[in-house]
Amino acid sequence: MTGAQAMAKCLEEEGVKVLFGYPGVAICPFFDALGATQIHSVLVRTEQNAGHAASGYARTTGEVGVCAVTSGPGATNLLTGIATAFADSVPLVCISGQVETDLLGSDVFQEADITGAAESFVKYSYIVKDVNEIPRVFKEAFHIANTGRRGPVLIDMPIDIQRAKIKNFEYPESISLRTYKPTVKGHVQQIKKAVQELTRAERPVICAGGGIFLSDAREELKIFAEKHQIPVVTTMMGIGVLPTEHELNFGMIGNNGCLAANRAMKECDVLLMVGARVADRAVASPDVIMENKSLIHIDVDPAEIGKNVGPTIPIVGDAKNIFHDLDTIEFETGTEEWVQKLKEYRRQPTGRKAPETKVDPAVFVQKLSGAMEENAIYVADVGQNQIWSCRNVNVRSGRFFTTGGMGTMGYSIPAAIGARLADPKRQVVAVCGDGSFQMSMMELAVIRQEGLNLKVVVMKNHYLGLVREFQHFNLDDQYEMVELGDYPDLLMLSKAYDMGYYRAERMDGLDSLIGDFLKDPAPALMEVVLDPMDTVKLAQ
């Protein structure tokens, strides 16, 4: 067995079904070996999107996403996909080809120190210099990626190691790393303290982040919130932890969040933060927000607790386990007045003035998500489209994907491809702006090549909208480097990729158009024409 065949065998042992990648000479032995397996390899059109597609796959299945690229520019192109996954705690195993081991450090053709370059964006990285180490390295990589705080692991594979013969292939049944022992069970005394604090609370709030999904704790959160009638707000990555229309869901917090959620954060007396990082987009001024309240911070990563704000009661552990433990302790809360007050905040108008012409993007997102299937996946890109989506999407039993930590434009289409391949029967819609669309529109070829019934929405306003908006409010309308023009022609592009084409120019007939778009049995592209000067800014 060669090293390349051993790599493919390791993936089979881990139950990998789909791999995203882009070949080159330095990784060709591996792809050749992969062809002899049942693993489906998907050829993306640029390496960054291999990472994003693997991310969409991982977030849909709860398993590790896998991608593989060649050395040099292939590996450096993948860095943005790795960094995006790292910021959002998405488990990936990323394989890069590398030049021969005796040439390392010689600056030969397509050599790059990818393990050094990726150091800030991975949980761990390997460069394999002994073919017999391949089974151990792969077993460790999958274990590290999908335990504790999830994240990407990089395996750099020199081509001579891929070609070398392995003496004895034996895949480890289990792994035990002396220096890597993530805590998943919460400390009993800390959990009791948290219950005491919640019992005393008059205005408690749960702030739920993406960690709820990573620990598969949606149902546990819902049961706990309903049992004790505690209001829930979310970070951007936590959207969908409760159905949007659930009576205890008061929306997304942060500078792009909604009034009710931000007022809940400001006015609560006990804040139970679960699986959230207290990052700046969610909590711009932690010291101000945390005044006059107790903070119970639950996270599987001890490095996140206390990093941006000091908790009253820190609890390290997995959210699912901790909710189970909390549920074993009986306690009562009297939150009826508090919940009613937040419902009044929720009923207050947003202050948004809808555009007089063109399509209102806020209403469009409401109508689109409302018409999607119950368990559908809505994938938002970055920019104004992301904020309109976050504020107006209706998630029921489905999922809302976006890139929160890194804010990587071009994420939505490849992530949607990964999600659809993970669950071919599930409806998936990618929503992007005309700026972010042009960063990954080449992946429309993958949609066609893979036969995916995927829907893509392009909100077209001819600008890098969020940057233009910043220049409008902060730089006296000095618009620089933000105008996109009227290209590409999306009708012609849809024809080039043999996709259905739909165009929404006004609000009249929007429901019918969205219905036809979603019911189209083939892949389809919808162009939504917006007022270029429309803004996401709201009165908070």
LINKAHU-V339755 format. One record per residue. N is the residue number from 1. RES is the residue in one small letter. SS is DSSP state (H for helix, E for strand, L for the rest). PHI is phi as a letter, one per 30 degrees, with the letter a starting at -180 (none if undefined). Layout:
n=N res=RES ss=SS phi=PHI
n=N res=RES ss=SS phi=PHI
This chain:
n=1 res=m ss=L phi=none
n=2 res=t ss=E phi=d
n=3 res=g ss=H phi=d
n=4 res=a ss=H phi=d
n=5 res=q ss=H phi=d
n=6 res=a ss=H phi=d
n=7 res=m ss=H phi=e
n=8 res=a ss=H phi=d
n=9 res=k ss=H phi=d
n=10 res=c ss=H phi=d
n=11 res=l ss=H phi=d
n=12 res=e ss=H phi=d
n=13 res=e ss=H phi=d
n=14 res=e ss=L phi=d
n=15 res=g ss=L phi=i
n=16 res=v ss=L phi=d
n=17 res=k ss=L phi=c
n=18 res=v ss=E phi=b
n=19 res=l ss=E phi=b
n=20 res=f ss=E phi=c
n=21 res=g ss=E phi=a
n=22 res=y ss=E phi=b
n=23 res=p ss=L phi=d
n=24 res=g ss=L phi=a
n=25 res=v ss=H phi=e
n=26 res=a ss=H phi=d
n=27 res=i ss=H phi=b
n=28 res=c ss=H phi=e
n=29 res=p ss=H phi=e
n=30 res=f ss=H phi=d
n=31 res=f ss=H phi=d
n=32 res=d ss=H phi=d
n=33 res=a ss=H phi=d
n=34 res=l ss=H phi=d
n=35 res=g ss=L phi=d
n=36 res=a ss=L phi=d
n=37 res=t ss=L phi=c
n=38 res=q ss=L phi=c
n=39 res=i ss=L phi=d
n=40 res=h ss=E phi=d
n=41 res=s ss=E phi=c
n=42 res=v ss=E phi=c
n=43 res=l ss=E phi=d
n=44 res=v ss=L phi=d
n=45 res=r ss=L phi=c
n=46 res=t ss=L phi=a
n=47 res=e ss=H phi=d
n=48 res=q ss=H phi=e
n=49 res=n ss=H phi=d
n=50 res=a ss=H phi=d
n=51 res=g ss=H phi=d
n=52 res=h ss=H phi=d
n=53 res=a ss=H phi=d
n=54 res=a ss=H phi=d
n=55 res=s ss=H phi=d
n=56 res=g ss=H phi=d
n=57 res=y ss=H phi=d
n=58 res=a ss=H phi=d
n=59 res=r ss=H phi=d
n=60 res=t ss=H phi=d
n=61 res=t ss=H phi=c
n=62 res=g ss=L phi=i
n=63 res=e ss=L phi=c
n=64 res=v ss=L phi=d
n=65 res=g ss=E phi=d
n=66 res=v ss=E phi=b
n=67 res=c ss=E phi=b
n=68 res=a ss=E phi=b
n=69 res=v ss=E phi=b
n=70 res=t ss=L phi=d
n=71 res=s ss=L phi=d
n=72 res=g ss=L phi=h
n=73 res=p ss=H phi=d
n=74 res=g ss=H phi=d
n=75 res=a ss=H phi=d
n=76 res=t ss=H phi=d
n=77 res=n ss=H phi=d
n=78 res=l ss=H phi=d
n=79 res=l ss=H phi=e
n=80 res=t ss=H phi=d
n=81 res=g ss=H phi=d
n=82 res=i ss=H phi=d
n=83 res=a ss=H phi=d
n=84 res=t ss=H phi=d
n=85 res=a ss=H phi=d
n=86 res=f ss=H phi=d
n=87 res=a ss=H phi=d
n=88 res=d ss=L phi=c
n=89 res=s ss=L phi=h
n=90 res=v ss=L phi=c
n=91 res=p ss=L phi=d
n=92 res=l ss=E phi=b
n=93 res=v ss=E phi=c
n=94 res=c ss=E phi=c
n=95 res=i ss=E phi=c
n=96 res=s ss=E phi=b
n=97 res=g ss=E phi=d
n=98 res=q ss=E phi=b
n=99 res=v ss=L phi=d
n=100 res=e ss=L phi=e
n=101 res=t ss=H phi=e
n=102 res=d ss=H phi=d
n=103 res=l ss=H phi=c
n=104 res=l ss=L phi=e
n=105 res=g ss=L phi=i
n=106 res=s ss=L phi=c
n=107 res=d ss=L phi=h
n=108 res=v ss=L phi=d
n=109 res=f ss=L phi=e
n=110 res=q ss=L phi=h
n=111 res=e ss=L phi=c
n=112 res=a ss=L phi=b
n=113 res=d ss=L phi=d
n=114 res=i ss=H phi=d
n=115 res=t ss=H phi=d
n=116 res=g ss=H phi=d
n=117 res=a ss=H phi=d
n=118 res=a ss=L phi=c
n=119 res=e ss=H phi=e
n=120 res=s ss=H phi=d
n=121 res=f ss=H phi=b
n=122 res=v ss=L phi=b
n=123 res=k ss=L phi=d
n=124 res=y ss=E phi=a
n=125 res=s ss=E phi=b
n=126 res=y ss=E phi=b
n=127 res=i ss=E phi=b
n=128 res=v ss=E phi=d
n=129 res=k ss=L phi=c
n=130 res=d ss=L phi=b
n=131 res=v ss=H phi=e
n=132 res=n ss=H phi=d
n=133 res=e ss=H phi=d
n=134 res=i ss=H phi=e
n=135 res=p ss=H phi=e
n=136 res=r ss=H phi=d
n=137 res=v ss=H phi=d
n=138 res=f ss=H phi=d
n=139 res=k ss=H phi=d
n=140 res=e ss=H phi=d
n=141 res=a ss=H phi=e
n=142 res=f ss=H phi=d
n=143 res=h ss=H phi=d
n=144 res=i ss=H phi=d
n=145 res=a ss=H phi=d
n=146 res=n ss=L phi=c
n=147 res=t ss=L phi=b
n=148 res=g ss=L phi=h
n=149 res=r ss=L phi=d
n=150 res=r ss=L phi=d
n=151 res=g ss=L phi=l
n=152 res=p ss=E phi=d
n=153 res=v ss=E phi=b
n=154 res=l ss=E phi=c
n=155 res=i ss=E phi=b
n=156 res=d ss=E phi=c
n=157 res=m ss=E phi=b
n=158 res=p ss=E phi=e
n=159 res=i ss=H phi=d
n=160 res=d ss=H phi=d
n=161 res=i ss=H phi=d
n=162 res=q ss=H phi=d
n=163 res=r ss=H phi=d
n=164 res=a ss=L phi=d
n=165 res=k ss=E phi=c
n=166 res=i ss=L phi=c
n=167 res=k ss=L phi=d
n=168 res=n ss=L phi=b
n=169 res=f ss=L phi=d
n=170 res=e ss=L phi=b
n=171 res=y ss=L phi=d
n=172 res=p ss=L phi=d
n=173 res=e ss=L phi=d
n=174 res=s ss=L phi=b
n=175 res=i ss=L phi=b
n=176 res=s ss=L phi=b
n=177 res=l ss=L phi=c
n=178 res=r ss=L phi=e
n=179 res=t ss=L phi=c
n=180 res=y ss=L phi=b
n=181 res=k ss=L phi=b
n=182 res=p ss=L phi=d
n=183 res=t ss=L phi=d
n=184 res=v ss=L phi=c
n=185 res=k ss=L phi=c
n=186 res=g ss=L phi=d
n=187 res=h ss=L phi=d
n=188 res=v ss=H phi=e
n=189 res=q ss=H phi=d
n=190 res=q ss=H phi=d
n=191 res=i ss=H phi=d
n=192 res=k ss=H phi=d
n=193 res=k ss=H phi=d
n=194 res=a ss=H phi=d
n=195 res=v ss=H phi=d
n=196 res=q ss=H phi=d
n=197 res=e ss=H phi=d
n=198 res=l ss=H phi=d
n=199 res=t ss=H phi=d
n=200 res=r ss=H phi=d
n=201 res=a ss=L phi=d
n=202 res=e ss=L phi=c
n=203 res=r ss=L phi=b
n=204 res=p ss=E phi=d
n=205 res=v ss=E phi=b
n=206 res=i ss=E phi=c
n=207 res=c ss=E phi=c
n=208 res=a ss=E phi=c
n=209 res=g ss=L phi=c
n=210 res=g ss=L phi=d
n=211 res=g ss=H phi=d
n=212 res=i ss=H phi=d
n=213 res=f ss=H phi=d
n=214 res=l ss=H phi=d
n=215 res=s ss=L phi=c
n=216 res=d ss=L phi=h
n=217 res=a ss=L phi=c
n=218 res=r ss=H phi=e
n=219 res=e ss=H phi=d
n=220 res=e ss=H phi=d
n=221 res=l ss=H phi=d
n=222 res=k ss=H phi=d
n=223 res=i ss=H phi=d
n=224 res=f ss=H phi=d
n=225 res=a ss=H phi=d
n=226 res=e ss=H phi=d
n=227 res=k ss=H phi=d
n=228 res=h ss=H phi=c
n=229 res=q ss=L phi=h
n=230 res=i ss=L phi=c
n=231 res=p ss=E phi=d
n=232 res=v ss=E phi=b
n=233 res=v ss=E phi=b
n=234 res=t ss=E phi=b
n=235 res=t ss=L phi=d
n=236 res=m ss=H phi=e
n=237 res=m ss=H phi=d
n=238 res=g ss=H phi=c
n=239 res=i ss=L phi=e
n=240 res=g ss=L phi=j
n=241 res=v ss=L phi=d
n=242 res=l ss=L phi=c
n=243 res=p ss=L phi=e
n=244 res=t ss=L phi=e
n=245 res=e ss=L phi=c
n=246 res=h ss=L phi=d
n=247 res=e ss=L phi=d
n=248 res=l ss=L phi=c
n=249 res=n ss=E phi=c
n=250 res=f ss=E phi=c
n=251 res=g ss=E phi=j
n=252 res=m ss=E phi=d
n=253 res=i ss=L phi=c
n=254 res=g ss=L phi=j
n=255 res=n ss=L phi=d
n=256 res=n ss=L phi=c
n=257 res=g ss=L phi=d
n=258 res=c ss=L phi=c
n=259 res=l ss=H phi=e
n=260 res=a ss=H phi=d
n=261 res=a ss=H phi=d
n=262 res=n ss=H phi=d
n=263 res=r ss=H phi=d
n=264 res=a ss=H phi=d
n=265 res=m ss=H phi=d
n=266 res=k ss=H phi=d
n=267 res=e ss=H phi=c
n=268 res=c ss=L phi=d
n=269 res=d ss=L phi=c
n=270 res=v ss=E phi=b
n=271 res=l ss=E phi=c
n=272 res=l ss=E phi=c
n=273 res=m ss=E phi=c
n=274 res=v ss=E phi=b
n=275 res=g ss=L phi=i
n=276 res=a ss=L phi=b
n=277 res=r ss=L phi=c
n=278 res=v ss=L phi=h
n=279 res=a ss=L phi=d
n=280 res=d ss=L phi=d
n=281 res=r ss=L phi=d
n=282 res=a ss=L phi=d
n=283 res=v ss=L phi=b
n=284 res=a ss=L phi=d
n=285 res=s ss=L phi=b
n=286 res=p ss=H phi=e
n=287 res=d ss=H phi=d
n=288 res=v ss=H phi=d
n=289 res=i ss=H phi=d
n=290 res=m ss=L phi=d
n=291 res=e ss=L phi=d
n=292 res=n ss=L phi=i
n=293 res=k ss=L phi=a
n=294 res=s ss=E phi=c
n=295 res=l ss=E phi=c
n=296 res=i ss=E phi=c
n=297 res=h ss=E phi=c
n=298 res=i ss=E phi=c
n=299 res=d ss=E phi=a
n=300 res=v ss=L phi=d
n=301 res=d ss=L phi=c
n=302 res=p ss=L phi=d
n=303 res=a ss=L phi=d
n=304 res=e ss=L phi=d
n=305 res=i ss=L phi=d
n=306 res=g ss=L phi=i
n=307 res=k ss=L phi=d
n=308 res=n ss=L phi=c
n=309 res=v ss=L phi=a
n=310 res=g ss=L phi=d
n=311 res=p ss=L phi=d
n=312 res=t ss=L phi=d
n=313 res=i ss=E phi=b
n=314 res=p ss=E phi=d
n=315 res=i ss=E phi=b
n=316 res=v ss=E phi=c
n=317 res=g ss=L phi=l
n=318 res=d ss=L phi=d
n=319 res=a ss=H phi=e
n=320 res=k ss=H phi=d
n=321 res=n ss=H phi=d
n=322 res=i ss=H phi=d
n=323 res=f ss=H phi=d
n=324 res=h ss=H phi=d
n=325 res=d ss=H phi=d
n=326 res=l ss=H phi=d
n=327 res=d ss=H phi=d
n=328 res=t ss=L phi=d
n=329 res=i ss=L phi=c
n=330 res=e ss=L phi=d
n=331 res=f ss=L phi=a
n=332 res=e ss=L phi=c
n=333 res=t ss=L phi=b
n=334 res=g ss=L phi=c
n=335 res=t ss=L phi=c
n=336 res=e ss=H phi=e
n=337 res=e ss=H phi=d
n=338 res=w ss=H phi=d
n=339 res=v ss=H phi=d
n=340 res=q ss=H phi=d
n=341 res=k ss=H phi=d
n=342 res=l ss=H phi=d
n=343 res=k ss=H phi=d
n=344 res=e ss=H phi=d
n=345 res=y ss=H phi=d
n=346 res=r ss=H phi=d
n=347 res=r ss=H phi=d
n=348 res=q ss=L phi=d
n=349 res=p ss=L phi=d
n=350 res=t ss=L phi=d
n=351 res=g ss=L phi=j
n=352 res=r ss=L phi=d
n=353 res=k ss=L phi=c
n=354 res=a ss=L phi=d
n=355 res=p ss=L phi=d
n=356 res=e ss=L phi=d
n=357 res=t ss=L phi=b
n=358 res=k ss=L phi=i
n=359 res=v ss=L phi=c
n=360 res=d ss=L phi=d
n=361 res=p ss=H phi=d
n=362 res=a ss=H phi=d
n=363 res=v ss=H phi=d
n=364 res=f ss=H phi=e
n=365 res=v ss=H phi=d
n=366 res=q ss=H phi=d
n=367 res=k ss=H phi=d
n=368 res=l ss=H phi=d
n=369 res=s ss=H phi=d
n=370 res=g ss=H phi=d
n=371 res=a ss=H phi=d
n=372 res=m ss=L phi=d
n=373 res=e ss=L phi=d
n=374 res=e ss=L phi=e
n=375 res=n ss=L phi=c
n=376 res=a ss=L phi=d
n=377 res=i ss=E phi=c
n=378 res=y ss=E phi=c
n=379 res=v ss=E phi=c
n=380 res=a ss=E phi=c
n=381 res=d ss=L phi=d
n=382 res=v ss=L phi=b
n=383 res=g ss=L phi=k
n=384 res=q ss=H phi=e
n=385 res=n ss=H phi=e
n=386 res=q ss=H phi=d
n=387 res=i ss=H phi=d
n=388 res=w ss=H phi=e
n=389 res=s ss=H phi=d
n=390 res=c ss=H phi=e
n=391 res=r ss=H phi=d
n=392 res=n ss=H phi=b
n=393 res=v ss=L phi=d
n=394 res=n ss=L phi=c
n=395 res=v ss=L phi=c
n=396 res=r ss=L phi=c
n=397 res=s ss=L phi=c
n=398 res=g ss=L phi=d
n=399 res=r ss=E phi=b
n=400 res=f ss=E phi=b
n=401 res=f ss=E phi=c
n=402 res=t ss=L phi=a
n=403 res=t ss=L phi=c
n=404 res=g ss=L phi=c
n=405 res=g ss=L phi=d
n=406 res=m ss=L phi=c
n=407 res=g ss=L phi=i
n=408 res=t ss=L phi=c
n=409 res=m ss=L phi=d
n=410 res=g ss=L phi=j
n=411 res=y ss=H phi=d
n=412 res=s ss=H phi=d
n=413 res=i ss=H phi=d
n=414 res=p ss=H phi=d
n=415 res=a ss=H phi=d
n=416 res=a ss=H phi=d
n=417 res=i ss=H phi=d
n=418 res=g ss=H phi=d
n=419 res=a ss=H phi=d
n=420 res=r ss=H phi=d
n=421 res=l ss=H phi=d
n=422 res=a ss=H phi=d
n=423 res=d ss=L phi=b
n=424 res=p ss=L phi=d
n=425 res=k ss=L phi=c
n=426 res=r ss=L phi=c
n=427 res=q ss=L phi=d
n=428 res=v ss=E phi=b
n=429 res=v ss=E phi=b
n=430 res=a ss=E phi=c
n=431 res=v ss=E phi=b
n=432 res=c ss=E phi=b
n=433 res=g ss=E phi=c
n=434 res=d ss=H phi=d
n=435 res=g ss=H phi=d
n=436 res=s ss=H phi=d
n=437 res=f ss=H phi=e
n=438 res=q ss=L phi=d
n=439 res=m ss=L phi=d
n=440 res=s ss=L phi=b
n=441 res=m ss=H phi=d
n=442 res=m ss=H phi=d
n=443 res=e ss=H phi=d
n=444 res=l ss=H phi=e
n=445 res=a ss=H phi=d
n=446 res=v ss=H phi=d
n=447 res=i ss=H phi=e
n=448 res=r ss=H phi=d
n=449 res=q ss=H phi=d
n=450 res=e ss=L phi=d
n=451 res=g ss=L phi=i
n=452 res=l ss=L phi=c
n=453 res=n ss=L phi=d
n=454 res=l ss=L phi=c
n=455 res=k ss=E phi=c
n=456 res=v ss=E phi=b
n=457 res=v ss=E phi=c
n=458 res=v ss=E phi=c
n=459 res=m ss=E phi=d
n=460 res=k ss=E phi=c
n=461 res=n ss=L phi=b
n=462 res=h ss=L phi=i
n=463 res=y ss=E phi=b
n=464 res=l ss=L phi=d
n=465 res=g ss=H phi=d
n=466 res=l ss=H phi=d
n=467 res=v ss=H phi=d
n=468 res=r ss=H phi=e
n=469 res=e ss=H phi=d
n=470 res=f ss=H phi=d
n=471 res=q ss=H phi=d
n=472 res=h ss=H phi=d
n=473 res=f ss=H phi=d
n=474 res=n ss=H phi=c
n=475 res=l ss=L phi=b
n=476 res=d ss=L phi=h
n=477 res=d ss=L phi=i
n=478 res=q ss=L phi=d
n=479 res=y ss=L phi=d
n=480 res=e ss=L phi=b
n=481 res=m ss=L phi=h
n=482 res=v ss=L phi=b
n=483 res=e ss=E phi=d
n=484 res=l ss=L phi=c
n=485 res=g ss=L phi=i
n=486 res=d ss=L phi=c
n=487 res=y ss=L phi=c
n=488 res=p ss=L phi=d
n=489 res=d ss=L phi=d
n=490 res=l ss=H phi=d
n=491 res=l ss=H phi=d
n=492 res=m ss=H phi=d
n=493 res=l ss=H phi=d
n=494 res=s ss=H phi=d
n=495 res=k ss=H phi=d
n=496 res=a ss=H phi=d
n=497 res=y ss=L phi=c
n=498 res=d ss=L phi=h
n=499 res=m ss=L phi=c
n=500 res=g ss=E phi=d
n=501 res=y ss=E phi=b
n=502 res=y ss=E phi=b
n=503 res=r ss=E phi=b
n=504 res=a ss=E phi=c
n=505 res=e ss=L phi=c
n=506 res=r ss=L phi=b
n=507 res=m ss=L phi=d
n=508 res=d ss=L phi=d
n=509 res=g ss=L phi=i
n=510 res=l ss=H phi=d
n=511 res=d ss=H phi=e
n=512 res=s ss=H phi=d
n=513 res=l ss=H phi=d
n=514 res=i ss=H phi=d
n=515 res=g ss=H phi=d
n=516 res=d ss=H phi=d
n=517 res=f ss=H phi=d
n=518 res=l ss=H phi=d
n=519 res=k ss=H phi=d
n=520 res=d ss=L phi=e
n=521 res=p ss=L phi=d
n=522 res=a ss=L phi=c
n=523 res=p ss=L phi=e
n=524 res=a ss=E phi=b
n=525 res=l ss=E phi=b
n=526 res=m ss=E phi=c
n=527 res=e ss=E phi=c
n=528 res=v ss=E phi=c
n=529 res=v ss=E phi=d
n=530 res=l ss=L phi=c
n=531 res=d ss=L phi=d
n=532 res=p ss=L phi=e
n=533 res=m ss=L phi=c
n=534 res=d ss=L phi=d
n=535 res=t ss=L phi=b
n=536 res=v ss=L phi=c
n=537 res=k ss=L phi=d
n=538 res=l ss=L phi=b
n=539 res=a ss=L phi=d
n=540 res=q ss=L phi=c
